[in-house]
């Protein structure tokens, strides 16, 4: 929500988030009214101070808003981290880190399965190790389909959480398997093959359509870029809509995920520089956690 958003539920103040591009959420549980009674969510944004950007920001709610209900024991928001520490065309190791909210002391069990693009199960693990209050699993995929800009193949990870053998949560993530390298002499390689990065800088607005994210318009824009030969995008100059990153995964774009246009020094009178000292760590953490499972 751009910008300086404040949220209330049933008259209870939940908080403020100044930066208009960072995804965030609030826990509504303590203030919800019983079933059958009306719950009222109020949102206020204050975008009155200008100039606060070097481009058209839009104002108000222009990205997805979701209501998420979970059990008291559940994987946290953005709490499943998928990495491919060892990958090749012969075999890939897929490592998962689970960060969990747990109610009570019941034994937890994690069953994670990887599905290919046709929905076939290609790997499964039901053993997890616990370190530093997080749970870790390792799966292997034989002869994986590697994600590339020409063939953006995606897998799906589904993790079910059981507490005392009772199913309490399910968490789904899409990811790609690939490996890359930057070399001072030979440049960038993806999956062992040299790749020339042909990139553009792209702002979040959609021209005359404005700042509210539009899936079909974004997909059209990416299709035109593909036809131009583009294979990489710098998200100028802020975290993009999450669905835009999904489209980049699906259509084969490398992405430079950008955080801020300004840091401690201002470029405009009312831009992010004044919020940077207090908020940049939280904004960066949310950006990284939200976007870390994307293959690009």
C-alpha positions in Angstrom: 0.0 0.0 0.0 1.5 3.3 -1.0 2.3 4.8 1.3 2.5 5.2 5.1 -0.2 2.6 5.5 -1.9 2.1 8.8 -4.3 -0.8 9.5 -7.0 -1.4 12.2 -9.4 -4.2 12.9 -12.5 -3.7 14.9 -11.0 -0.4 16.1 -7.8 -2.0 17.3 -4.6 -0.5 15.8 -2.4 -3.1 14.2 0.5 -1.0 12.9 2.1 1.2 10.3 4.3 0.3 7.3 5.8 3.4 5.6 7.3 1.8 2.4 4.7 1.2 -0.3 6.4 -1.7 -2.0 7.2 -4.1 0.8 4.8 -7.0 1.5 3.8 -7.3 5.2 1.0 -8.9 7.3 -0.6 -8.5 10.7 -2.0 -11.1 13.1 -5.7 -10.6 13.5 -6.3 -13.4 15.9 -6.5 -11.5 19.2 -9.1 -9.0 17.9 -11.4 -11.2 15.8 -15.1 -11.4 16.8 -16.8 -14.7 17.0 -18.3 -16.4 14.0 -21.5 -14.7 12.8 -20.4 -11.2 14.0 -19.1 -8.6 11.6 -15.3 -7.8 11.5 -14.3 -4.5 10.1 -10.8 -3.8 8.7 -9.9 -0.2 8.1 -6.9 0.9 6.1 -5.5 4.4 5.8 -2.7 5.5 3.5 -1.0 9.0 3.5 0.6 9.8 0.2 0.1 13.6 0.6 3.8 14.7 0.8 5.3 15.3 -2.6 7.7 14.8 -4.4 8.4 11.4 -2.8 9.6 9.5 -5.9 11.3 9.9 -9.3 8.5 8.0 -11.0 4.7 7.6 -10.8 4.0 5.6 -7.6 0.3 5.4 -7.5 -1.5 5.5 -4.2 -3.7 3.3 -2.1 -4.0 -0.5 -2.3 -2.5 -1.6 -5.7 -1.4 -5.2 -4.9 -2.9 -8.4 -3.6 -4.5 -8.5 -0.2 -5.1 -11.9 1.4 -6.7 -13.3 4.5 -4.8 -16.4 5.6 -6.2 -18.8 8.2 -3.9 -21.5 9.7 -3.8 -23.9 12.7 -2.1 -22.7 15.8 0.8 -25.0 14.8 1.8 -24.0 11.2 4.8 -23.0 9.1 5.3 -19.3 9.5 4.6 -16.7 6.8 7.5 -17.1 4.2 8.7 -19.8 6.6 9.7 -22.5 4.1 13.1 -21.9 2.4 14.1 -24.0 -0.6 17.6 -24.2 -2.0 19.4 -26.4 -4.5 23.0 -26.5 -3.1 24.0 -29.3 -5.5 22.5 -29.5 -9.0 23.3 -31.0 -12.4 21.4 -32.6 -15.2 22.0 -36.0 -13.5 20.9 -35.3 -10.0 19.9 -32.4 -7.8 19.9 -32.0 -4.0 17.0 -29.9 -2.7 17.3 -28.6 0.8 14.4 -27.2 2.8 14.3 -25.1 6.0 11.1 -24.9 7.9 10.4 -22.1 10.4 7.3 -23.1 12.5 4.9 -21.6 15.0 4.2 -24.4 17.4 1.3 -24.6 19.9 2.1 -27.0 22.7 4.8 -29.7 22.9 3.4 -32.3 20.6 5.8 -34.1 18.3 6.1 -32.6 14.8 6.5 -34.6 11.6 7.1 -33.1 8.2 6.3 -34.9 5.0 7.6 -33.0 1.9 7.0 -34.0 -1.7 8.3 -32.6 -5.0 6.0 -32.7 -8.0 7.1 -32.1 -11.6 5.2 -29.8 -14.1 2.9 -32.7 -15.0 1.9 -33.2 -11.3 3.9 -36.4 -10.9 5.7 -37.0 -7.5 9.4 -37.2 -8.1 10.8 -37.2 -4.6 9.6 -37.4 -1.0 11.0 -37.1 2.5 9.4 -37.7 5.9 12.5 -37.2 8.2 13.5 -33.8 9.5 16.3 -32.7 11.8 16.0 -29.8 14.2 18.6 -27.1 14.7 18.2 -23.7 16.3 14.4 -24.0 16.5 14.1 -24.8 12.8 13.6 -28.0 10.9 15.6 -29.2 7.9 14.9 -31.8 5.2 16.9 -33.0 2.2 15.4 -34.5 -1.0 17.0 -35.6 -4.2 15.7 -35.4 -7.8 17.1 -37.7 -10.4 17.7 -36.4 -13.9 16.0 -33.0 -13.1 14.6 -30.7 -15.7 16.8 -27.6 -15.2 15.3 -24.1 -15.2 16.7 -21.8 -17.9 15.6 -18.7 -19.7 14.8 -20.8 -22.8 13.1 -23.6 -20.9 11.8 -22.3 -17.6 10.8 -25.6 -16.0 9.2 -25.4 -12.5 8.6 -27.9 -9.7 6.2 -27.7 -6.8 7.1 -28.5 -3.2 4.2 -29.5 -0.9 5.0 -29.9 2.8 2.5 -31.4 5.2 3.0 -30.8 9.0 1.7 -33.3 11.5 1.5 -32.8 15.3 1.1 -36.0 17.3 0.2 -37.7 14.0 -2.6 -35.1 13.3 -2.4 -33.2 10.0 -2.3 -29.5 11.0 -0.8 -27.5 8.1 0.2 -27.7 4.4 2.6 -25.3 2.7 3.1 -25.1 -1.1 6.0 -23.4 -2.9 7.0 -23.3 -6.6 10.7 -23.4 -7.4 13.2 -24.2 -10.1 16.4 -26.3 -10.2 19.4 -24.6 -11.7 23.0 -23.7 -11.1 25.0 -20.7 -12.2 28.4 -19.1 -12.0 30.0 -15.7 -12.5 33.6 -15.9 -13.8 36.0 -13.0 -14.3 37.3 -14.4 -17.6 34.3 -16.2 -19.0 31.3 -14.2 -17.8 28.0 -15.7 -16.6 27.0 -19.3 -17.1 23.6 -20.9 -16.4 23.6 -24.7 -16.0 27.1 -24.9 -17.2 26.5 -22.9 -20.5 27.6 -19.4 -21.2 24.7 -16.9 -21.3 24.8 -13.3 -22.3 22.5 -11.3 -20.1 20.3 -9.1 -22.2 18.5 -7.0 -19.6 16.2 -4.0 -19.2 15.2 -1.8 -16.3 11.5 -1.9 -15.6 9.4 0.3 -13.3 6.4 -1.1 -11.5 3.7 0.9 -13.3 2.0 -0.2 -16.5 1.9 3.1 -18.3 -1.6 4.4 -18.9 -3.0 1.6 -16.8 -1.4 3.0 -13.7 0.2 1.4 -10.7 -2.4 -1.2 -9.7 -0.9 -4.6 -10.7 -2.7 -6.2 -13.7 -1.7 -9.8 -14.5 -2.7 -9.8 -18.1 -1.0 -6.5 -18.9 2.2 -7.6 -17.1 2.2 -10.9 -19.1 1.7 -9.0 -22.3 4.6 -6.7 -21.4 6.9 -9.6 -20.6 5.9 -11.4 -23.9 6.9 -8.3 -25.9 10.2 -8.1 -24.0 10.8 -11.8 -24.8 10.2 -11.1 -28.5 12.8 -8.4 -28.3 15.4 -10.9 -27.0 15.3 -9.8 -23.4 16.2 -12.5 -20.8 16.8 -10.4 -17.7 15.0 -7.6 -15.8 16.2 -5.2 -13.2 13.1 -4.3 -11.1 13.6 -0.6 -10.9 13.7 0.5 -8.2 11.7 -1.5 -5.6 10.4 -5.0 -4.7 7.9 -5.8 -7.5 4.5 -7.5 -7.1 4.9 -11.1 -6.2 2.9 -12.2 -9.2 5.3 -10.4 -11.5 8.1 -12.6 -10.2 5.9 -15.7 -10.7 5.5 -14.6 -14.4 9.2 -14.2 -14.7 9.7 -17.7 -13.4 7.1 -19.1 -15.8 8.4 -17.1 -18.9 12.1 -17.4 -18.3 13.6 -14.1 -17.1 16.5 -13.6 -14.8 15.7 -11.0 -12.2 17.6 -8.4 -10.2 15.3 -7.9 -7.3 15.9 -4.3 -6.1 15.1 -2.9 -2.7 15.3 1.0 -2.6 15.9 3.9 -5.0 17.3 5.9 -2.1 19.1 5.0 1.1 20.4 7.5 3.7 20.6 10.3 1.2 17.5 11.8 -0.4 16.8 12.3 -4.1 13.5 14.0 -3.4 12.2 16.0 -0.5 9.9 13.3 1.0 11.3 10.0 -0.4 12.4 6.9 1.6 15.6 8.5 3.0 13.7 9.6 6.1 12.4 6.1 6.8 15.7 4.3 5.9 17.4 4.4 9.4 14.4 2.8 11.2 12.9 0.6 8.4 15.5 -0.6 6.0 16.4 -3.8 7.9 12.7 -4.9 8.1 12.0 -4.0 4.5 15.1 -6.0 3.3 14.2 -9.0 5.5 10.7 -9.1 4.1 11.9 -8.7 0.5 14.4 -11.6 0.9 12.1 -13.9 2.7 9.2 -13.4 0.3 11.3 -13.8 -2.9 14.1 -16.3 -1.9 12.4 -19.4 -3.4 12.3 -18.1 -7.0 14.8 -19.8 -9.3 15.9 -16.6 -11.1 
